[in-house]
Amino acid sequence: MANTIGGSKLFIPKPPAKGSFPLDHYGECKHLMKQYTECLRETGSKVTTKCQSIAREYLECRMDKDLMVKEDLKYLGFNTDDDKSQN
């Protein structure tokens, strides 16, 4: 996204699709973030069912602590029926 003004390009920033959300300053969900990154490290950055489960818990934690807008997990890329049956 650049407009040309007098021969130079002007960058016009575009906001994130989901908007911005507060950082977890108090570390309320940090333990899940650490579990997720450790899971990715163990699997060589391959997203497994175990890693997806931790990611889901992390997003639920953020929603429960009002660190992000509550939204149905299916809109965030999770098939909630499959995830619950695999636990």
Sine and cosine of phi, psi and omega as CSV:
sin_phi,cos_phi,sin_psi,cos_psi,sin_omega,cos_omega
0.00,0.00,0.99,-0.15,0.02,-1.00
-0.61,-0.80,0.68,-0.73,0.11,-0.99
-0.96,-0.28,0.56,-0.83,0.02,-1.00
-0.99,-0.10,0.83,-0.56,0.05,-1.00
-0.79,-0.61,0.91,-0.40,0.03,-1.00
0.85,0.53,0.57,0.82,0.04,-1.00
1.00,0.02,-0.23,0.97,0.04,-1.00
-0.94,-0.34,0.49,-0.87,-0.04,-1.00
-1.00,0.06,0.65,-0.76,0.04,-1.00
-0.94,-0.35,0.88,-0.48,0.00,-1.00
-0.99,0.13,0.78,-0.62,0.05,-1.00
-0.92,-0.38,0.94,-0.33,-0.04,-1.00
-0.92,0.39,0.50,-0.86,0.02,-1.00
-0.87,-0.48,0.77,-0.64,-0.03,-1.00
-0.93,0.37,0.39,-0.92,0.03,-1.00
-0.87,0.49,0.50,-0.86,-0.04,-1.00
-0.86,0.51,-0.63,0.77,-0.03,-1.00
-1.00,-0.09,0.10,0.99,-0.04,-1.00
0.98,0.21,-0.04,-1.00,0.02,-1.00
-0.99,-0.13,0.33,-0.95,0.02,-1.00
-0.61,-0.79,0.42,-0.91,-0.07,-1.00
-0.90,0.43,0.55,-0.83,0.12,-0.99
-0.95,0.30,0.39,-0.92,0.00,-1.00
-1.00,0.06,0.94,0.34,-0.08,-1.00
-0.87,0.49,-0.52,0.85,-0.05,-1.00
-1.00,-0.07,0.03,1.00,0.05,-1.00
0.92,0.39,0.51,0.86,-0.06,-1.00
-0.91,0.41,-0.48,0.88,-0.01,-1.00
-0.86,-0.51,0.21,0.98,-0.08,-1.00
-0.88,0.47,-0.58,0.82,-0.01,-1.00
-0.87,0.49,-0.60,0.80,0.02,-1.00
-0.96,0.29,-0.60,0.80,0.06,-1.00
-0.88,0.47,-0.68,0.74,0.02,-1.00
-0.91,0.41,-0.65,0.76,0.04,-1.00
-0.88,0.48,-0.66,0.75,-0.03,-1.00
-0.91,0.42,-0.73,0.68,0.00,-1.00
-0.91,0.41,-0.57,0.82,0.06,-1.00
-0.92,0.39,-0.63,0.78,0.04,-1.00
-0.88,0.47,-0.70,0.72,0.03,-1.00
-0.89,0.45,-0.63,0.78,0.03,-1.00
-0.89,0.46,-0.69,0.72,-0.02,-1.00
-0.91,0.42,-0.57,0.82,-0.07,-1.00
-0.99,-0.11,0.12,0.99,-0.02,-1.00
0.93,0.37,0.62,0.79,0.02,-1.00
0.92,0.38,0.27,0.96,0.09,-1.00
-1.00,0.03,0.76,-0.65,-0.01,-1.00
-0.99,0.16,0.91,-0.41,0.00,-1.00
-0.95,-0.30,0.10,-0.99,0.05,-1.00
-0.86,0.51,-0.63,0.77,0.02,-1.00
-0.89,0.46,-0.72,0.69,0.00,-1.00
-0.91,0.42,-0.63,0.78,0.02,-1.00
-0.90,0.44,-0.61,0.79,0.02,-1.00
-0.89,0.45,-0.67,0.74,0.02,-1.00
-0.92,0.38,-0.65,0.76,0.03,-1.00
-0.88,0.48,-0.67,0.74,0.03,-1.00
-0.88,0.47,-0.71,0.71,0.02,-1.00
-0.88,0.47,-0.63,0.78,0.01,-1.00
-0.89,0.46,-0.74,0.68,0.01,-1.00
-0.91,0.42,-0.62,0.79,0.06,-1.00
-0.90,0.44,-0.65,0.76,0.05,-1.00
-0.87,0.49,-0.73,0.68,0.01,-1.00
-0.87,0.49,-0.63,0.77,0.01,-1.00
-0.94,0.35,-0.66,0.75,0.00,-1.00
-0.90,0.43,-0.53,0.85,-0.03,-1.00
-1.00,-0.05,0.18,0.98,-0.02,-1.00
0.85,0.53,0.58,0.82,0.08,-1.00
-1.00,-0.07,-0.12,0.99,0.14,-0.99
-0.39,-0.92,0.34,-0.94,-0.03,-1.00
-0.91,0.41,0.69,-0.72,0.04,-1.00
-0.93,0.37,0.75,-0.66,-0.04,-1.00
-0.52,-0.86,0.53,-0.85,0.05,-1.00
-0.88,0.48,0.75,-0.66,-0.08,-1.00
-0.89,0.46,-0.39,0.92,0.02,-1.00
-0.91,0.41,-0.41,0.91,0.05,-1.00
-0.99,0.13,-0.14,0.99,0.05,-1.00
-0.96,-0.28,0.20,0.98,0.10,-1.00
0.99,-0.12,0.18,0.98,0.00,-1.00
-0.95,-0.31,0.68,-0.74,0.12,-0.99
-1.00,-0.07,0.99,-0.12,-0.16,-0.99
-0.89,0.46,-0.52,0.85,0.01,-1.00
-0.92,0.40,-0.71,0.71,0.00,-1.00
-0.91,0.41,-0.67,0.74,-0.04,-1.00
-0.89,0.46,-0.67,0.74,-0.04,-1.00
-0.94,0.35,-0.57,0.82,-0.02,-1.00
-0.96,0.27,-0.35,0.94,-0.01,-1.00
-1.00,0.06,-0.19,0.98,0.00,-1.00
-0.99,0.17,0.00,0.00,0.00,0.00
